[in-house]
Amino acid sequence: MTTTTAKPDLPTSIKATLPAVRWWPLLSVAGALTALLLVLSGRHGYHLDELYTRAASQHLDWGQIDQPPLVALVARLEIMVFGDSLTAFRIVPALLIGVVVILAAFIARELGANQRAQLLATIAAAASGLALHTGHILGTNNFDVLVWVVVCWLAIRLARTRDYRLWLVMGAVVGFGLHAKYLLALLLLSLAAGILLCGPREALRSWKLVAGVVIAAVIAAPVLVWQVMHGWPQVEMSKALSTALDTLSRVSFIPMQILMIGLFLSPVWIAGLVGLLRRPQWRPYRFIGVAYLFMVVLLLVIGGQAAYASALQFVLLATGCVMVEQWARTVTRKYLFGAAVGLNLVTSAVLMLPVFPIQTYAGNPVLQELAIVQFDQAGWPELTAQAAAIYRGLPAADQAHAIFYGNHYGQAGALDKYGPQYGLPHAYSGHNSYADFGQPTDDKTVVITIGVDRAQFSKLFARCEPHGKFDIDLPVSDRGQEFMVCRQPRESWSLLWPKLRWIGFQCPYTAKAVTATSTEGCT
């Protein structure tokens, strides 16, 4: 005999038919955002993480020490299809964020939003700092934000419909998402806590949840097996990041919560949080608000970055727009909301996108402090040019046996990108997975280093000579780091290379490398 578990009666607000969707307004907003991002995509330069990803795209594997393989694969496909240029590199991020802002409308719709509120949710999402930043730079966040928003949308829909087949869909999405970023585990833990505390708890008793977990595990198996076979380096990397950024993360936690969505739209996502926690008709979805609060507490405890909660804030922003539509029924209130969106778009664009020349950011004290992401995209051609000058100053005999070594992956990635135009030899780094992209052969006896620990290298080579420092008039994080020329390795590279490998984070504006065993972080 087959038995089934009857679904509980659903409140009228949950049973109600959803409002219709008007696609053209939503697509127009998403298209305008994507177009803006593509227009600005070629300005300034590659982000240091993009330089790393570009190098990783030539060494594909089922995983990297600090991230899963999906983004490197996407980079490889972009280069093959569109060419090896900065704009080509950023096509996928611009397209993906267009999908994400439309999903904001669908989240609002699940909460009963009419077509006007759906459009407001899409507009507010497109004007958020998260959308502008994520849509500009190719990285793990592109797919991570998409997956987080999709999972939250499906979870809200499951709570509304009690259609437990959605567990299977969520399992597939989670399995795919784990190929992009392991941080997804934080969302799953937070949602589980929210559902356990607020319901719908009966959804956790469905066998389809177990089936969804199996689907996720099967899809994610290759990247999880890679981690197991390599000793879970992601755990070591996470510990190093926590140590490096612990103090900074705690001090900047609240400002970053505001910055990631934007100052002028923060009242909207906060209203969405309050509405989820207090509105009786939204009680079935209260777990989303609790999940956000749970994640905030968790991040503060473990020293995680505030940006990790930004995708949940994005969901709360969509929720808040449902309330705004009901509030903004007078002309004055409509203008207030319109002004908030416009001001948020302008301020977030200035901070997150290269709307001004890089010298403008460098010359303004406020922008120097708030628009740090701009300087992570600058200085790489200049670094390569100065490294090339040192290489050209070597005797011809030394040039034939020379390589470059960058202390962190951004330096090596910059030389890998811009070095060929100067005829430079290959660049290496022992940082994270760059160490797996190749090691020098024993005929390479001259090493031009950037930003390394002089004491360490002096022990590994017969002699090391300083050759100046990276000189640039921009406040980039590598400014002032030392160049050296080291000769005659004391051991073969097969014995030397393990001593140069390191997993962790190099503190900006210093050459300090923080690993899982470090006792102090960045200051």
C-alpha positions as CSV (number, residue, x, y, z in Angstrom):
1,M,0.0,0.0,0.0
2,T,1.3,3.4,-0.9
3,T,0.9,6.2,1.6
4,T,1.2,9.9,0.9
5,T,1.5,12.8,3.2
6,A,-1.2,15.4,2.8
7,K,-0.1,18.9,2.3
8,P,-1.5,21.3,4.9
9,D,-4.1,23.8,3.8
10,L,-2.5,26.9,2.5
11,P,-3.5,30.4,3.5
12,T,-5.5,32.3,0.9
13,S,-2.5,34.7,0.3
14,I,-0.5,31.7,-0.7
15,K,-3.2,30.0,-2.9
16,A,-3.8,33.3,-4.8
17,T,-2.9,33.3,-8.5
18,L,0.2,35.3,-9.2
19,P,0.0,38.6,-11.0
20,A,0.9,38.5,-14.7
21,V,4.4,39.5,-15.9
22,R,5.0,42.2,-18.5
23,W,8.2,41.1,-20.1
24,W,9.2,44.1,-22.2
25,P,9.7,46.6,-19.3
26,L,11.7,44.1,-17.4
27,L,13.8,43.2,-20.4
28,S,14.4,46.9,-21.2
29,V,15.8,47.6,-17.8
30,A,18.0,44.5,-17.9
31,G,19.1,45.4,-21.4
32,A,20.0,49.0,-20.4
33,L,22.1,47.7,-17.5
34,T,23.9,45.2,-19.7
35,A,24.6,47.9,-22.3
36,L,26.0,50.3,-19.7
37,L,28.3,47.6,-18.3
38,L,29.6,46.7,-21.8
39,V,30.2,50.3,-22.7
40,L,32.4,50.8,-19.6
41,S,33.9,47.3,-19.6
42,G,37.1,48.3,-21.4
43,R,38.1,51.2,-19.2
44,H,40.9,51.1,-16.6
45,G,42.1,47.5,-16.9
46,Y,41.9,43.9,-15.7
47,H,41.1,43.3,-12.0
48,L,43.9,41.3,-10.3
49,D,41.5,38.4,-9.9
50,E,40.7,38.5,-13.6
51,L,44.4,38.2,-14.4
52,Y,44.5,35.1,-12.2
53,T,41.3,33.7,-13.9
54,R,42.8,34.4,-17.3
55,A,45.9,32.4,-16.5
56,A,43.7,29.6,-15.0
57,S,41.8,29.4,-18.2
58,Q,44.9,28.0,-19.9
59,H,45.3,25.3,-17.2
60,L,41.8,23.9,-16.7
61,D,41.2,21.3,-14.0
62,W,38.2,20.2,-11.8
63,G,39.3,22.7,-9.2
64,Q,41.6,25.3,-7.9
65,I,43.0,25.9,-4.4
66,D,40.9,28.9,-3.9
67,Q,37.8,28.4,-6.1
68,P,36.0,25.8,-8.3
69,P,36.6,25.6,-12.0
70,L,33.6,27.1,-13.6
71,V,34.8,30.7,-14.0
72,A,38.1,29.6,-15.5
73,L,36.2,27.5,-18.0
74,V,34.0,30.5,-18.9
75,A,37.1,32.7,-19.4
76,R,38.5,30.1,-21.7
77,L,35.3,30.0,-23.8
78,E,35.1,33.8,-23.9
79,I,38.7,34.1,-25.2
80,M,38.1,31.4,-27.8
81,V,34.8,33.0,-29.0
82,F,35.3,36.8,-28.5
83,G,39.1,37.1,-28.4
84,D,41.6,38.0,-25.7
85,S,40.5,41.5,-24.8
86,L,39.1,43.1,-21.7
87,T,35.7,43.8,-23.1
88,A,35.4,40.2,-24.4
89,F,36.3,39.0,-20.9
90,R,33.4,40.9,-19.4
91,I,30.6,39.9,-21.7
92,V,29.3,37.0,-19.6
93,P,29.2,39.1,-16.4
94,A,27.1,41.8,-18.0
95,L,24.7,39.2,-19.5
96,L,24.3,37.3,-16.2
97,I,23.5,40.3,-14.1
98,G,20.8,41.2,-16.6
99,V,19.2,37.8,-15.7
100,V,19.6,38.5,-12.0
101,V,17.8,41.8,-12.0
102,I,14.9,40.2,-13.8
103,L,14.8,37.6,-11.1
104,A,14.3,40.4,-8.6
105,A,10.9,41.0,-10.3
106,F,10.1,37.3,-9.9
107,I,10.9,37.3,-6.3
108,A,8.6,40.3,-5.7
109,R,5.9,38.6,-7.8
110,E,6.0,35.5,-5.5
111,L,5.2,37.9,-2.7
112,G,2.2,39.3,-4.5
113,A,3.8,42.2,-6.4
114,N,1.7,43.6,-9.3
115,Q,3.3,44.6,-12.6
116,R,4.3,48.0,-11.3
117,A,6.0,46.6,-8.2
118,Q,7.8,44.0,-10.4
119,L,9.2,46.8,-12.5
120,L,10.2,48.8,-9.4
121,A,12.1,45.7,-8.1
122,T,13.9,45.3,-11.4
123,I,14.8,49.0,-11.5
124,A,16.0,49.1,-7.9
125,A,18.0,45.9,-8.5
126,A,19.7,47.4,-11.5
127,A,20.6,50.5,-9.6
128,S,22.2,48.5,-6.7
129,G,25.9,48.5,-6.0
130,L,25.8,44.7,-6.1
131,A,24.5,44.5,-9.6
132,L,27.0,47.1,-10.9
133,H,30.0,45.5,-9.3
134,T,29.1,41.9,-10.1
135,G,28.2,42.7,-13.7
136,H,31.5,44.5,-14.3
137,I,34.2,42.0,-13.3
138,L,34.5,38.4,-14.3
139,G,34.8,36.3,-11.2
140,T,33.2,33.7,-9.0
141,N,30.6,36.3,-7.8
142,N,28.9,36.3,-11.3
143,F,27.5,32.8,-10.9
144,D,27.4,32.8,-7.1
145,V,25.0,35.8,-7.0
146,L,22.9,34.2,-9.7
147,V,22.7,30.9,-7.9
148,W,21.9,32.5,-4.5
149,V,19.1,34.6,-6.0
150,V,17.7,31.6,-7.9
151,V,17.8,29.4,-4.8
152,C,16.0,32.0,-2.7
153,W,13.4,32.5,-5.4
154,L,12.8,28.8,-5.6
155,A,12.6,28.5,-1.8
156,I,10.0,31.3,-1.6
157,R,8.0,29.7,-4.4
158,L,8.2,26.3,-2.6
159,A,6.9,28.0,0.6
160,R,4.0,29.6,-1.4
161,T,3.0,26.5,-3.4
162,R,4.2,23.6,-1.2
163,D,5.3,22.0,-4.5
164,Y,8.1,19.9,-3.1
165,R,9.3,19.0,-6.6
166,L,11.1,22.3,-6.4
167,W,13.6,20.6,-4.0
168,L,14.8,18.7,-7.1
169,V,15.2,21.9,-9.1
170,M,17.0,23.5,-6.2
171,G,19.3,20.5,-5.9
172,A,20.3,20.9,-9.6
173,V,20.9,24.6,-9.1
174,V,23.0,24.0,-6.0
175,G,25.1,21.3,-7.7
176,F,25.8,23.7,-10.6
177,G,26.5,26.6,-8.2
178,L,29.2,24.6,-6.3
179,H,31.2,24.5,-9.6
180,A,31.4,28.3,-9.2
181,K,31.9,29.0,-5.5
182,Y,31.9,27.0,-2.3
183,L,30.4,29.9,-0.4
184,L,27.0,28.6,-1.4
185,A,27.2,26.4,1.7
186,L,26.6,29.5,3.9
187,L,23.3,30.2,2.1
188,L,22.1,26.7,2.5
189,L,23.0,26.7,6.2
190,S,21.2,30.0,6.7
191,L,18.1,29.0,4.9
192,A,18.0,25.7,6.9
193,A,18.2,27.7,10.1
194,G,15.4,30.0,8.9
195,I,13.1,27.2,7.9
196,L,13.8,25.3,11.2
197,L,12.9,28.4,13.2
198,C,10.0,29.8,11.2
199,G,8.8,27.0,8.9
200,P,7.6,25.7,6.6
201,R,9.1,22.7,8.6
202,E,6.9,20.2,6.9
203,A,8.9,20.8,3.7
204,L,11.9,19.4,5.4
205,R,10.2,16.0,5.8
206,S,9.6,15.5,2.1
207,W,11.6,12.7,0.5
208,K,12.1,15.1,-2.4
209,L,14.5,17.1,-0.2
210,V,16.6,14.0,0.1
211,A,16.4,13.5,-3.6
212,G,17.4,17.1,-4.2
213,V,20.5,16.7,-1.9
214,V,21.5,13.6,-4.0
215,I,21.1,15.5,-7.2
216,A,23.3,18.3,-5.9
217,A,25.9,15.9,-4.7
218,V,26.0,14.1,-8.0
219,I,26.4,17.3,-10.1
220,A,29.0,18.7,-7.7
221,A,30.9,15.4,-7.3
222,P,33.8,16.3,-9.6
223,V,34.7,19.5,-7.7
224,L,34.1,17.9,-4.3
225,V,36.3,14.9,-5.2
226,W,39.0,17.2,-6.4
227,Q,39.0,19.0,-3.0
228,V,39.1,15.6,-1.2
229,M,42.0,14.4,-3.3
230,H,44.0,17.6,-2.7
231,G,43.4,17.7,1.0
232,W,40.6,20.3,1.1
233,P,42.8,23.3,0.3
234,Q,39.6,25.4,0.3
235,V,39.5,25.0,4.1
236,E,43.1,26.2,4.4
237,M,42.3,29.1,2.1
238,S,39.2,30.1,4.1
239,K,41.2,30.1,7.4
240,A,43.9,32.3,5.8
241,L,41.3,34.8,4.6
242,S,39.6,34.8,7.9
243,T,42.9,35.6,9.6
244,A,43.9,38.2,7.1
245,L,40.7,40.1,7.0
246,D,39.2,39.5,10.5
247,T,39.8,42.9,12.0
248,L,39.0,44.8,8.8
249,S,35.8,42.7,8.2
250,R,34.4,43.5,11.7
251,V,35.2,47.2,11.5
252,S,33.8,47.6,8.0
253,F,30.9,45.2,8.4
254,I,28.0,47.7,8.7
255,P,29.4,50.2,6.2
256,M,29.8,47.4,3.7
257,Q,26.2,46.3,4.3
258,I,25.2,49.8,3.2
259,L,27.7,50.0,0.3
260,M,26.9,46.7,-1.4
261,I,23.3,47.8,-2.1
262,G,23.8,51.5,-1.9
263,L,23.1,54.3,0.6
264,F,19.9,55.5,-0.9
265,L,18.3,52.1,-1.4
266,S,19.3,50.8,2.0
267,P,16.0,51.9,3.5
268,V,14.2,49.7,0.9
269,W,16.0,46.5,1.7
270,I,15.7,47.2,5.4
271,A,12.0,47.7,4.9
272,G,11.9,44.4,3.1
273,L,13.6,42.7,6.1
274,V,11.2,44.3,8.5
275,G,8.2,43.3,6.3
276,L,9.2,39.7,6.2
277,L,9.6,39.6,9.9
278,R,6.4,41.4,10.8
279,R,3.8,41.2,8.0
280,P,1.2,38.4,8.9
281,Q,0.6,37.7,5.2
282,W,4.3,37.1,4.6
283,R,4.7,34.7,7.6
284,P,5.3,31.7,5.2
285,Y,8.4,33.6,3.9
286,R,9.7,34.8,7.2
287,F,12.5,32.3,6.9
288,I,14.2,34.5,4.4
289,G,14.5,37.4,6.8
290,V,15.7,35.1,9.6
291,A,18.2,33.5,7.2
292,Y,19.7,36.9,6.6
293,L,20.0,37.7,10.3
294,F,21.5,34.3,10.9
295,M,24.1,34.9,8.3
296,V,25.0,38.3,9.7
297,V,25.6,36.7,13.1
298,L,27.5,33.9,11.6
299,L,29.8,36.2,9.6
300,L,30.5,38.3,12.6
301,V,31.5,35.2,14.6
302,I,33.8,33.7,12.0
303,G,35.2,37.0,10.8
304,G,33.6,36.7,7.3
305,Q,33.3,39.5,4.9
306,A,30.1,41.5,4.9
307,A,29.9,41.1,1.1
308,Y,29.0,37.5,1.6
309,A,25.5,38.5,2.7
310,S,24.9,40.8,-0.2
311,A,22.9,38.4,-2.4
312,L,20.5,38.0,0.5
313,Q,20.3,41.8,0.8
314,F,19.4,41.8,-2.9
315,V,16.5,39.5,-2.2
316,L,15.4,41.8,0.6
317,L,15.6,44.7,-1.8
318,A,13.2,43.0,-4.1
319,T,10.9,42.3,-1.1
320,G,11.1,45.9,0.0
321,C,10.0,47.1,-3.5
322,V,6.6,45.4,-2.9
323,M,6.1,47.6,0.1
324,V,7.4,50.7,-1.7
325,E,4.8,50.2,-4.4
326,Q,2.1,50.2,-1.8
327,W,3.6,53.2,0.0
328,A,4.3,55.4,-3.1
329,R,0.8,56.3,-4.0
330,T,1.2,60.0,-3.9
331,V,3.2,62.1,-6.4
332,T,5.6,63.3,-3.7
333,R,6.4,59.7,-2.6
334,K,6.9,58.6,-6.2
335,Y,9.4,61.4,-6.7
336,L,11.1,60.4,-3.5
337,F,11.6,56.9,-4.6
338,G,12.6,57.9,-8.1
339,A,15.2,60.2,-6.6
340,A,16.5,57.5,-4.3
341,V,16.9,55.1,-7.3
342,G,18.7,57.8,-9.3
343,L,21.0,58.9,-6.6
344,N,21.8,55.2,-5.7
345,L,22.6,54.5,-9.4
346,V,24.9,57.5,-9.7
347,T,26.8,57.0,-6.4
348,S,27.1,53.2,-6.9
349,A,28.3,53.6,-10.5
350,V,31.0,56.1,-9.5
351,L,32.2,53.7,-6.8
352,M,31.9,50.4,-8.6
353,L,32.3,51.3,-12.3
354,P,35.1,53.2,-14.1
355,V,33.0,56.2,-14.9
356,F,35.9,58.6,-14.3
357,P,39.5,58.5,-15.4
358,I,41.6,56.7,-12.9
359,Q,43.5,59.9,-12.1
360,T,40.2,61.4,-10.9
361,Y,39.8,58.6,-8.4
362,A,43.4,58.9,-7.3
363,G,43.1,62.7,-6.8
364,N,40.0,62.6,-4.6
365,P,40.6,61.6,-1.0
366,V,37.0,60.3,-0.6
367,L,37.1,58.2,-3.7
368,Q,40.5,56.9,-2.8
369,E,39.0,55.3,0.3
370,L,35.6,54.1,-1.1
371,A,36.5,53.2,-4.7
372,I,39.3,50.8,-3.9
373,V,38.1,48.4,-6.5
374,Q,39.1,50.9,-9.2
375,F,42.8,50.6,-8.2
376,D,42.7,46.8,-8.3
377,Q,42.2,47.4,-12.0
378,A,45.0,49.8,-12.6
379,G,48.8,49.7,-12.8
380,W,49.3,46.3,-14.4
381,P,50.7,47.5,-17.7
382,E,53.1,49.9,-15.8
383,L,54.2,47.0,-13.6
384,T,55.0,45.0,-16.7
385,A,56.8,47.8,-18.4
386,Q,59.1,48.3,-15.4
387,A,59.8,44.6,-15.1
388,A,60.6,44.6,-18.8
389,A,63.1,47.4,-18.3
390,I,65.0,45.3,-15.7
391,Y,64.9,42.3,-18.1
392,R,66.3,44.3,-21.0
393,G,69.1,45.5,-18.7
394,L,70.4,42.0,-18.1
395,P,73.3,40.6,-20.1
396,A,72.2,38.5,-23.0
397,A,73.5,35.4,-21.4
398,D,71.3,36.1,-18.3
399,Q,68.2,36.8,-20.4
400,A,68.4,33.4,-22.0
401,H,68.1,31.8,-18.6
402,A,65.7,34.3,-16.9
403,I,62.1,34.0,-15.7
404,F,59.8,36.2,-13.7
405,Y,58.4,35.4,-10.3
406,G,55.4,37.3,-8.8
407,N,54.8,37.0,-5.1
408,H,51.0,36.9,-5.7
409,Y,49.0,35.7,-8.6
410,G,48.0,39.2,-9.8
411,Q,51.6,40.1,-10.5
412,A,52.3,36.9,-12.4
413,G,49.0,37.2,-14.2
414,A,49.9,40.7,-15.3
415,L,53.2,39.6,-16.8
416,D,51.5,36.7,-18.5
417,K,49.0,39.1,-20.1
418,Y,51.2,42.0,-21.0
419,G,54.7,40.4,-21.1
420,P,54.5,39.0,-24.7
421,Q,54.4,42.5,-26.2
422,Y,57.9,43.1,-24.6
423,G,59.2,39.6,-25.5
424,L,59.4,38.7,-21.8
425,P,60.0,35.1,-20.6
426,H,57.4,33.2,-18.7
427,A,56.1,34.4,-15.3
428,Y,55.6,32.1,-12.3
429,S,54.1,32.4,-8.9
430,G,53.8,30.0,-5.9
431,H,50.6,31.7,-4.8
432,N,47.5,29.4,-4.6
433,S,46.8,27.5,-7.8
434,Y,49.3,29.6,-9.8
435,A,51.8,27.3,-8.4
436,D,50.2,24.5,-10.3
437,F,50.3,26.3,-13.6
438,G,53.9,25.3,-14.1
439,Q,57.4,25.5,-12.4
440,P,60.7,26.6,-14.0
441,T,63.1,24.1,-15.5
442,D,66.6,23.7,-14.1
443,D,68.2,25.8,-16.9
444,K,66.4,28.8,-15.5
445,T,69.0,30.2,-13.2
446,V,68.1,33.9,-13.2
447,V,64.8,35.1,-11.5
448,I,63.4,38.6,-11.6
449,T,61.2,38.8,-8.5
450,I,58.4,41.2,-7.6
451,G,57.3,41.8,-4.0
452,V,58.9,38.7,-2.5
453,D,60.4,38.3,1.0
454,R,64.1,39.2,0.5
455,A,65.2,37.1,3.5
456,Q,63.5,34.0,2.1
457,F,64.9,34.3,-1.4
458,S,68.4,35.1,-0.1
459,K,68.4,31.7,1.4
460,L,67.2,30.0,-1.7
461,F,69.6,31.6,-4.2
462,A,73.3,32.3,-4.2
463,R,72.8,36.0,-4.5
464,C,69.9,38.4,-4.8
465,E,70.3,42.1,-5.8
466,P,67.6,44.8,-5.4
467,H,66.6,46.6,-8.7
468,G,64.4,49.4,-7.5
469,K,60.7,49.5,-6.5
470,F,57.5,49.6,-8.5
471,D,57.0,53.3,-9.0
472,I,53.6,54.7,-10.0
473,D,51.6,57.8,-9.2
474,L,48.4,55.8,-8.5
475,P,47.6,54.4,-5.0
476,V,47.6,50.8,-6.2
477,S,48.2,48.0,-3.7
478,D,51.6,47.0,-5.2
479,R,53.1,50.4,-5.3
480,G,56.5,50.4,-3.7
481,Q,57.0,46.7,-3.9
482,E,60.6,45.7,-4.6
483,F,62.1,44.2,-7.7
484,M,65.1,41.9,-7.3
485,V,67.3,39.8,-9.5
486,C,68.2,36.5,-7.9
487,R,70.8,34.1,-9.5
488,Q,71.9,30.5,-9.1
489,P,69.3,28.5,-7.2
490,R,70.8,26.5,-4.4
491,E,68.7,23.5,-5.3
492,S,66.9,22.1,-8.3
493,W,63.6,23.6,-9.0
494,S,61.8,20.4,-8.1
495,L,63.1,20.8,-4.6
496,L,62.8,24.6,-4.5
497,W,59.3,24.9,-5.8
498,P,57.5,23.3,-2.7
499,K,59.3,25.9,-0.6
500,L,57.8,28.7,-2.7
501,R,54.2,27.4,-2.7
502,W,51.9,29.2,-0.4
503,I,48.1,29.3,0.2
504,G,46.6,32.5,1.5
505,F,46.2,36.2,1.0
506,Q,48.7,39.0,0.4
507,C,47.8,42.2,2.3
508,P,47.2,45.2,0.1
509,Y,49.9,47.9,0.1
510,T,52.4,45.5,1.8
511,A,54.2,42.4,0.8
512,K,52.8,40.6,3.9
513,A,51.5,37.1,3.1
514,V,48.9,35.7,5.4
515,T,48.4,31.9,5.5
516,A,46.4,29.6,7.7
517,T,49.2,29.4,10.2
518,S,49.6,33.1,10.5
519,T,48.9,34.7,13.9
520,E,48.3,38.2,12.6
521,G,46.2,39.5,9.8
522,C,46.3,42.6,7.6
523,T,46.4,45.9,9.4
